[in-house]
Amino acid sequence: MKQLAYLNKYFWRYRRHFLLGFLFVSLSNYFRVLQPQTIREALDLVVENLYLYRMYQGTELEGDFFGMLSLQLFYFGFLVLVLAVFMGLFMYWMRQTIIVMSRLMEYDMRKEVFAHYEKLDLAFYKRNNTGDLMSRITEDINKVRMYLGPAVLYGVNLISLFILVIYSMLMVSAELTMYCLIPLPFLSISIYYVSTLINTQSEKIQQQLATLNSTAQEVYSGIRVVKSYVQEAATVKHFAAQSDRFKQQSLRLAVTNSLFFPLMVLLTGMSTLLVIYFGGLQVVKGTITPGNIAEFVIYVNMLTWPVTAIGWIASIVQQAAASQKRINEFLKTQPTIVNLGSNTQDLSGEIEFKNVTFTYPDTGITALKEVSFKLEPGQKMAIIGRTGSGKTTIADLLLRMYDVTEGQILLDNQALSTHDLAKLRKRIGYVPQDVFLFSDTISANIVFGRREAPQAEIEDFARYASVYNDIMDLPKGFDTLVGERGVTLSGGQKQRVSIARALIKKPDIVILDDCLSAVDTNTEKQVLEYFSGALAQKTAIIITHRIYSLLQFDKIIVMDGGRVVEAGTHEELLANKGYYADLFEKQTEEVPTASL
Ligand SMILES: Nc1ncnc2c1ncn2[C@@H]1O[C@H](COP(=O)(O)OP(=O)(O)OP(=O)(O)O)[C@@H](O)[C@H]1O
């Protein structure tokens, strides 16, 4: 339960809503409790006057007496109505304060969790799967919201109603109060068990629904494979089996749900029975009036829902505590990559790796071993090597997605950590290998790192990245939606949009990670021409599997198993007759007219 203490800061922030809510609940309940008392008075009035009425029956005063009695009853009826109006009014305000409070808290909390997620480093995202992150920010926060809103509301309601009703009951008869309260703890306990059962079953159903969703989603995403392997029937069978499990679980829940109300009615019915029986005995003895019995029956009914709610609240609080525990786990996770630097100068582009060794914290894989190289401002370097040889890791370290395990990276002759992290990332234009575009317009994707860029520049950079004509061929040009909600761009088009996105930032250093792999040789040639022209003054690192003779590299390093196994210029490496020379030879044979 101590997990929920984290939420106290929100209660403090919205204390005004909370206190007002408490006041409105109490006022609403006050008017509610006055109702049975008015009904009791009305009923007693009728009982008392019945005798007198019989006396006047048949006389000429009968009409007057009846009129007077009706007027009094009308007055009581009107009073009950007025009380109901006040009760309803305060009930409306109670929801407007407490439920609104819970929604405000939910909003603050979701924002806090999302902002915290964004601060966490890449290693955190590798350790935890996206589904888990999503469920904590959606389902878990929803469950906590149930505690902040409905549970608090019914809890506050329960306390104030209990005090008022029990007080009013005790004023009439302590003995009768005791009898009618006997079944209520049983009601509360059994509702607690039933709602816990309902919650467990609902959770299983939710999980099964998630499985069902992902099964369907996977089939739709991989529909080409499914169709080409003629696996439609098999996937339908698999889906039907999952649906069947969902159906069974839902039917089980329906059985449990149908226990809820009969149980409630049974136990409150017993309370009513006890009130009528023992109350009747007391009326005979003359200690209470018949109106008191009616008053008590209404009290018992009033208590039914709050007492039921005890079990329900307990179950909500239990779930909220479990969810808050999961949320706290992430909130307490601190990023390992933090901003230690204050250097916000633009970069001249000098990069030096000094004996850099790096081991991925989550897998223990040593991706780089004593890697050293130096680039002067404006120099271009190619990194070549087999897959898994550590090329991307070099880019990740330069962007401080991870910190080196051993050795040092210097940027402009200063340790990487002395540079302001945000500024450092802003000054590096990085085109990652796995291109990712947001479900937004092409324009919005291009200006992602420099939102104020004017349309003319967006178009210019699309031209530099050789994607302008492709974009203009789309139905809405730069306003075309891409991704899930829009058109699907080809792999090569996506790569070029992502190049435009990196270049429009006008970075000091450019890193391209195998980002021309999916474009044809002509397009590749155009992009590289732009690089050798417009980016002549920028330091650039190009990670690739292809050898480009178009672009004059000042340096080429060949990676293997995390080490730099060859380094030098194109000519030096050819003379070396190693991996590079081999690759060059193979590529010359394969594509004699390509970009070589
Ligand atoms: N986020 C990560 N967590 C753990 N290990 C990783 C991670 N990224 C890469 N590795 C491992 O580090 C090694 C180097 O990977 P890296 O991505 O740097 O290679 P690469 O040369 O860029 O490969 P490719 O040409 O296929 O992109 C590989 O063994 C890989 O499995």
The ligand as a MOL file (V3000), in Angstrom:
LIG
                    3D

  0  0  0     0  0            999 V3000
M  V30 BEGIN CTAB
M  V30 COUNTS 31 33 0 0 0
M  V30 BEGIN ATOM
M  V30 1 N 21.4780 -2.2160 -28.4050 0
M  V30 2 C 22.2850 -3.2720 -28.3550 0
M  V30 3 N 22.3220 -3.9930 -27.2480 0
M  V30 4 C 23.1450 -5.0500 -27.1690 0
M  V30 5 N 23.9740 -5.4710 -28.1420 0
M  V30 6 C 23.9670 -4.7890 -29.2880 0
M  V30 7 C 23.1190 -3.6420 -29.4590 0
M  V30 8 N 23.3310 -3.1480 -30.6780 0
M  V30 9 C 24.2550 -3.9230 -31.2580 0
M  V30 10 N 24.6480 -4.9040 -30.4300 0
M  V30 11 C 25.6620 -5.9200 -30.6980 0
M  V30 12 O 26.8940 -5.2470 -30.8810 0
M  V30 13 C 27.5900 -5.7810 -31.9870 0
M  V30 14 C 27.9030 -4.6760 -32.9880 0
M  V30 15 O 26.7030 -4.2140 -33.5210 0
M  V30 16 P 26.6040 -2.9910 -34.5330 0
M  V30 17 O 25.1620 -2.6780 -34.7280 0
M  V30 18 O 27.4830 -1.8880 -34.0840 0
M  V30 19 O 27.1960 -3.6430 -35.8600 0
M  V30 20 P 27.2190 -3.0950 -37.3430 0
M  V30 21 O 28.6090 -3.2840 -37.8040 0
M  V30 22 O 26.6370 -1.7240 -37.3920 0
M  V30 23 O 26.2690 -4.1280 -38.0760 0
M  V30 24 P 25.3490 -3.9100 -39.3600 0
M  V30 25 O 26.2400 -3.7060 -40.5230 0
M  V30 26 O 24.5610 -5.1790 -39.4560 0
M  V30 27 O 24.5070 -2.7220 -39.0490 0
M  V30 28 C 26.7270 -6.8860 -32.5660 0
M  V30 29 O 27.2430 -8.1130 -32.0620 0
M  V30 30 C 25.3630 -6.6300 -32.0090 0
M  V30 31 O 24.6950 -7.8390 -31.7630 0
M  V30 END ATOM
M  V30 BEGIN BOND
M  V30 1 1 1 2
M  V30 2 1 2 3
M  V30 3 2 2 7
M  V30 4 2 3 4
M  V30 5 1 4 5
M  V30 6 2 5 6
M  V30 7 1 6 7
M  V30 8 1 6 10
M  V30 9 1 7 8
M  V30 10 2 8 9
M  V30 11 1 9 10
M  V30 12 1 10 11
M  V30 13 1 11 12
M  V30 14 1 11 30
M  V30 15 1 12 13
M  V30 16 1 13 14
M  V30 17 1 13 28
M  V30 18 1 14 15
M  V30 19 1 15 16
M  V30 20 2 16 17
M  V30 21 1 16 18
M  V30 22 1 16 19
M  V30 23 1 19 20
M  V30 24 2 20 21
M  V30 25 1 20 22
M  V30 26 1 20 23
M  V30 27 1 23 24
M  V30 28 2 24 25
M  V30 29 1 24 26
M  V30 30 1 24 27
M  V30 31 1 28 29
M  V30 32 1 28 30
M  V30 33 1 30 31
M  V30 END BOND
M  V30 END CTAB
M  END
